[in-house]
Each structure stands twice: as structure tokens, then as C-alpha cells.
Amino acid sequence: DAGVIQSPRHEVTEMGQEVTLRCKPISGHDYLFWYRQTMMRGLELLIYFNNNVPIDDSGMPEDRFSAKMPNASFSTLKIQPSEPRDSAVYFCASSRSTGTGEQYFGPGTRLTVL
Amino acid sequence: AQKVTQAQTEISVVEKEDVTLDCVYETRDTTYYLFWYKQPPSGELVFLIRRNSFDEQNEISGRYSWNFQKSTSSFNFTITASQVVDSAVYFCALSPLQGAQKLVFGQGTRLTINP
């Protein structure tokens, strides 16, 4: 079975540009999570969905960040406008509600905002 | 509030040495899960193990073993006869048993195994 798929793997953009990160969860998983990893703050949960519905977005840094999950197999995290402090690795993870809580992570998207 | 503390920021040992990574957690929940994840240099996070709070039996998987002690709120991870391929950042994490599946991660321990 394919794991969590994220694209792009690397993104370099200039300050002020819109950035869209994409994620395809593992088939059959009904939870989807977006995390951000930086040296300063470690791994932070930004938002998570259950059955395509956002459950908790308290970790989203500010209004420049938005996330959607239009269907069970696709989610996006958008930053508009991007700023240099958004530079980080963004991970998507998925899990099953009938499972025992372990989340499976994608390879991450390394975002650099110049 | 839930919190996971990995006091060891970096550990460096020589290959074949045993090494223990410490994890201490705080939670008001009476039931919860504890996890360990590995992040190798390639960057992805790999699930290693999950324990639930009512099962304090230690677990061994090959060279890896985990010691869960509820009395001290600790969930330590030992690698026996370490190998260079064990070099990675290791994260301990905590989540409620029921309901929301939010994981709270520790800051991670960077383990370097030197040949």
C-alpha cells in the first residue's frame, strides 16, 4: 500500500507569493493532520481533519494559513502571502479512527521563503 | 495540559554501545497512548511503537526495547548494540486514548552512532 504522499518535496518561493502544499493520505484513513517542523519550535500540529471536516485549527499560526480537505484522498495547506518565517518542513500525516492512534507521516515538504 | 519532555538534546556513542533515550510525560488523562517515532537523516518520521497506559509490560523488538513506568511517568527507549544506521532524531509523543487523536511531541533527541 502507498504511504502518505506529499507534493512538492521542495518549494522555494519569494516573500509575498502564494504557496500550496498538497497531501494524499493513506486510503481508508479518516484522520488527516498537518504539522510544521522548525529547529526553534520542533513539531507543531497546525490543523487536523476527521472525515474531511476540520476539527481543530488552533495551531494555525495566523490568517495567512488555510487548509482544506475537499475529499477523503486530498488535502491542501495554503500560505498566502508567504513570509520568510514560514520556512520550515511541513508534514502531512494520516491515521484511522478504528486504529490505535499511530499516525503515518508523509516525506514532508521543505519550504524556503526568500 | 499534556507535555512530553526529552531532556537529552543530543547523544553521541560509539557503535555497539547500548544507549537509552529518556522520555517523561505529563497528562491529566487516566488513559492515554505513548509513542516513539524515528526521523532519520532523510527526513521522514517513522512510527516505531505505541503503548497504552494500562499496559506497563516492557516490550522488546530486536535490538530495541521500551520501558514504560507509570509511577514515574516515563517511557524510555533503549537501543542495544547500536549501529550507525540507528543515527536519527527520536521523538516521544503522547495522545489521549479516546477522542481526539492529537499527538503531543517531545523536542526530540538527536542520536549519533559513530563507527
HADDOCK unambig.tbl for C-alpha pairs under 7 A between the chains (distance, minus, plus):
assign (segid A and resid 42 and name CA) (segid B and resid 107 and name CA) 5.74 0.50 0.50
assign (segid A and resid 43 and name CA) (segid B and resid 105 and name CA) 6.66 0.50 0.50
assign (segid A and resid 101 and name CA) (segid B and resid 101 and name CA) 6.19 0.50 0.50
assign (segid A and resid 102 and name CA) (segid B and resid 50 and name CA) 6.98 0.50 0.50
assign (segid A and resid 104 and name CA) (segid B and resid 47 and name CA) 6.82 0.50 0.50
assign (segid A and resid 105 and name CA) (segid B and resid 44 and name CA) 6.91 0.50 0.50
assign (segid A and resid 105 and name CA) (segid B and resid 45 and name CA) 5.84 0.50 0.50
assign (segid A and resid 106 and name CA) (segid B and resid 44 and name CA) 6.58 0.50 0.50
assign (segid A and resid 107 and name CA) (segid B and resid 43 and name CA) 6.66 0.50 0.50
assign (segid A and resid 107 and name CA) (segid B and resid 44 and name CA) 4.63 0.50 0.50
assign (segid A and resid 108 and name CA) (segid B and resid 44 and name CA) 6.64 0.50 0.50
